[in-house]
């Protein structure tokens, strides 16, 4: 894939210029990336950001990969630059919202298992006959940090971008600008924005492959998808329609729910909470749990970890692939909250 020029400054909602935000802690954004150093508590970051807010620091994470650590009065979070991957989000006084496998790889060129992998520009296996990693290359490339801000309400906002140098060996025919925004507060906000600056249409798939942490997946119920048509991909793919009752996980589950923009609610009686996944700009939802046999078959997933997680993925995949005309852009957003 070809991307034009350098990164544009990260612009937060509500309006921020290059010299800082309209509210909260001001963070100066450089005109270009790779020649500035951003300093947080306890680390250094090569980035377009010259200084990080006091609520954020850079450190060497697992496998020596760099990560941002956010600690506020409302919540804490960790985000690896590798894949712009959120691996931890925990509101104060609550259990972690995201599941992470203890057997995950933390290695350049390999995906992280758990948290929120960012699948782009394809979902599943590559379909154009060329070689490429499952779920696209965005989750195995290092992203650039383009901005950071602490709002007046204490919410932290971080911007990321895939730079042209990241795409050099991916053999992707297209020209897109790809930005990702993460907000950490009482809820976790995720927004993937893709623009087409070229003179021809470009298509892509995308998913926020969110691993939710649950007390026991066999006891949770999922609401919000009643009456929705879905592709069941376990075994021979077959299209089915969800019933009226809340969904229960009783076996390996891998479903693509179609034509849905609904909010999903996971009711967890073991941890006595519910997890709410709201979304915009997404026409499909994936529901996934590997169950027993598939968990044992995955090298980067513990044999006994499957009861502790459930994926509810905000996405545009298969027949909901996004095609951008020249000059168009598209934003897909998920907001994840524990109640």
N, C-alpha and C positions, 0 to 999 in steps of 0.2 A: 504494500500500500504506500502511496505517496501522500505526504502532508506538506502543505505549503508554509514556508516561513517559520518563524519562531513562535513561542507561546504568546497568546494574548493574556493580558492581566486578568487575574481571577476577579470576578465581580460578584459580590454577595447580593442577596436580595435586599432591597431597600436602597441600593445604590452605594457603591464604594469606588473612589478614584484610586489612582496609582499611589497616592500619598497616604492612603489609609481608609478606614471605614467611616461611615457616617455616624457610627455609634460604637461604644465599647473601646477596646484596646486597638490602637492604630498599628497596622503592619504595612510597611512600605514594600511594594512589589516592584521588582526590577523589570527593566524593559526587555531583557533577554535572559535566557537560562544558561546555567553551566558556568557562570563566571562570578557568582556571588555566594556568600556564605551566610546561612541563617543560623543563629545561635539560640538554643533553648537551654533550659537548665540541664546540665550534664551531658551535652552532646553538640556536635556540629553537623550541618547539613548542607551539602552542595545543592543549590536550588535557586529558583528565582526569588526566594524569600530572604530578605536580609536579616530579619529578626522574628522569632516566634513569641507568642504571648507567654506570660509567666505560668499559665495553666498547662503548658505543653513543653515537653523536652524530647530530645532525640537520643536514642541509645542503641547499642548493638543488641539485637534480639537473638532468638534461637538460630543456630546455624551461621551466626555472624551477620545476618541480614539486618539492615537498618529498620527501625520502627519508631513511630511517634507514640509517645505515651501522654495521654490527656487525663488530668485529674482536676475535677472541679467540685464545687459543693453539691452538685446535682448527680454526677456520675463519673465513672472512669472508663477509659477505652484505650485500646492499642490498635494501631494501624501500621502494617508493614508497607514500605514503598514497593516491595516485590508484589506486583499485582494490585497495588493500592488496596490491600486486603485488610479489612477489619477483622481482627481475630478475637477481640474482647470488647464487650459492652456490658456494664453493670451499674444500674442506678443505685444510689446510696441506700443502704438498708435492705437491698434485695439480692436474690441469687443472680448469677450471670444469666443473661438473656441468650447468649450464643454458645453453641456447643463447639468444642475443639477436640479433635482426636489426639490422644496421647502418642499415636504412632505417625502423625503427620510428618511429611518431609518439610524441611526448611532449607532449600537448596536452589541455587540459581538454575533456571530452566525447568523446574518442577513445580507443580501446583501445591498450595497449602490446603490441607484437608480440614474443613470446618470453617467457622466464622461466616464471612460473606465473600465467596469467590465471585469475581466479576467475569462472566462469560461473554466473550465478544471477539470477533465479529461473526462467529457461528456458534451453534449450540449442538452438543453431541459430536459426532464424527464429522470431519470436513467432507463436503459433498461435491467439490469441484474437481476431484481426481488428483489433487496435489497433496503432498504430505503436510501435516500440521497437527498440533496437539488437540486432544479432545477438548471441546468447549472453547476453542479459540486460543489465541496467543496473549490476550490482554492480561490474563491471570498469571502468566509466567514471565512477564516483562517488568522492569522497574519503571515506575511512574515518576514524573517530576512534580514537586510541590509548587503550586503557583500562588498560593495565598493562605493566610491564616488570620483569624479574627476571633476575639472574645466579645460577644454582644453584651449589651447592658444588662440583659437578664441572666447572664452567666453561661449561656449556650456558646459552645466553641464550634467554629466553622472552618473546615480545611478544604482547599481546592487542589486537585491533581490534574495532570494532563499527560497523555502519551505523546512523546516528542517524535519528530521525523526520524531521528537516529534509531529509535526503537523498532522501526518497521522495516529496516533496510533488507533483512533476509527473510521476510515473511511471504514473499511472492503473492501479495494480495493486490488484485486489480481494482483499484479505487483510490479516491482521494477524499479523506474525511478528517475533520477536526474533532477530537474526542476529549471531553472534560468530565470530571467526576467530582462531586461535592459531597462531603460527609459532615453532618452536624451532630454534635454530642451534647445532649441535655437530658431532660427527663425522658425523652424518647430519642431513638437513633434515626436520623434522616439520611437517606441515600438518594442521590440524583445523578443519573448518567445523561449527559447532553452530547449529542452528535450532530455535527454540521457538515454540509456538503458544499465546499467552495469551488468545486469543479464545474465543467461545462456539460456534464452528462449525468444521468441518474446512477445512484449507487445504492445497493441493497445490503442489509446486514441483519443478523439476529443478535439478541442481547438478553441476558438474564442476571438478576441479582440472586445468586444461588444460596439463599439464606438458610443456615443450619440453626434451628432453634433448639435450645436446651430444655428438656422436659424431665419430669420425675420418672415416668415410665410410659413409653409411647403406647403400650397396650391398654392404658387406662385413659388416655386423653380423648377428647372429641373435637372435631373440626367443624365449624359452622361458616356459612357464607357461599357455599358452592352447590346448594340444593338445586336440582333441575338443570344443571349445567352439563352439556355434552363434553366428553373427554376421550382422549386416546389412551387406552390402557396398553402400555408397552412391555408389560411383563409377559414373556412367552411370545406367541403370535400377536402382533398388534391388532387391537379391535376397538372400534368406537362404541362407547356406551353412554348412558345418561345417569347422572347421580340422582339418587332418591331424595325423598323429603327429609329423612332423618339425618342428624349429625353424623359425620363420617367417623368410623372407627378403624384403627390400623390392626389387622389381624394376620397379615402375611406380608411378603415383599410387595411394596407399593411403588409404582412409577407411572404417574398419570399426567397428561397434559390437558388441562381444562381450557376449553376454547371459548372465545367471545365473552370473556368475563372481566369486568373491572371492579368486581366486588371486594369488599374488605373481608378478610378471613380472621376468625377468632378461634384460638386454640385454648380449650378449657382443660386445665391441668389439676385434677383433684389431689394428686400426691404432693405437689408443691403449693397447692392452694392459691393458685393465681390463674390469670388468663393472659395470653399473649395476643396482641392485636397487630395485624399486618394490613395497613392501608396502602393504597397505591393510586397513581395516576399515570397516564401515558402508556399503560400496559393492557394488552388485550388477551393475555393468557396467564395462567397460573399453573406451576408444576408442583405436585405433591409427591414426595419421595422418602422412602425408608428402605434400606437394603435388606432388613430382616436377617435371619441366621446364616444361610448359605452364602449369600453375596458378601456379607460382612467378613466371613472367613476367607473369601477369595480375594479380598482387597489387601494389598501389601501395606498400605498406609492407613489402615483402619483397624482398630482393635476388634477381636472376635466377639467380645462381650459388650461392645459400646453401643450397638444398635438400639437398645431400649432407651438410651439417654438423649436421642435426637429425633428431629423431624424437620425435613426441608419443606418450606413453603416459599416458592420462588416467584418473584415478580418478573415477568418476562414478555418478550415478543419473539416467538419462535414458530417454525414451520409455516403454516399458512398465514401467520401473523408477522412474518418477516417485514421489516420496515424498508421501504424504498424512498429515498430522498431525491427529489428533483434538484437541479442546480440552484444553489442559494438557499435551500430549505434546511431546517434543523428540527430535531426531535428530542424531547426530554422525557425520560422515564424515572419515576420517583417512587420510593417506598418509605413509609414511616412505621417503625417497629416500636411497640410500647408494651411494657409489662404493667398489669393492673391487679 
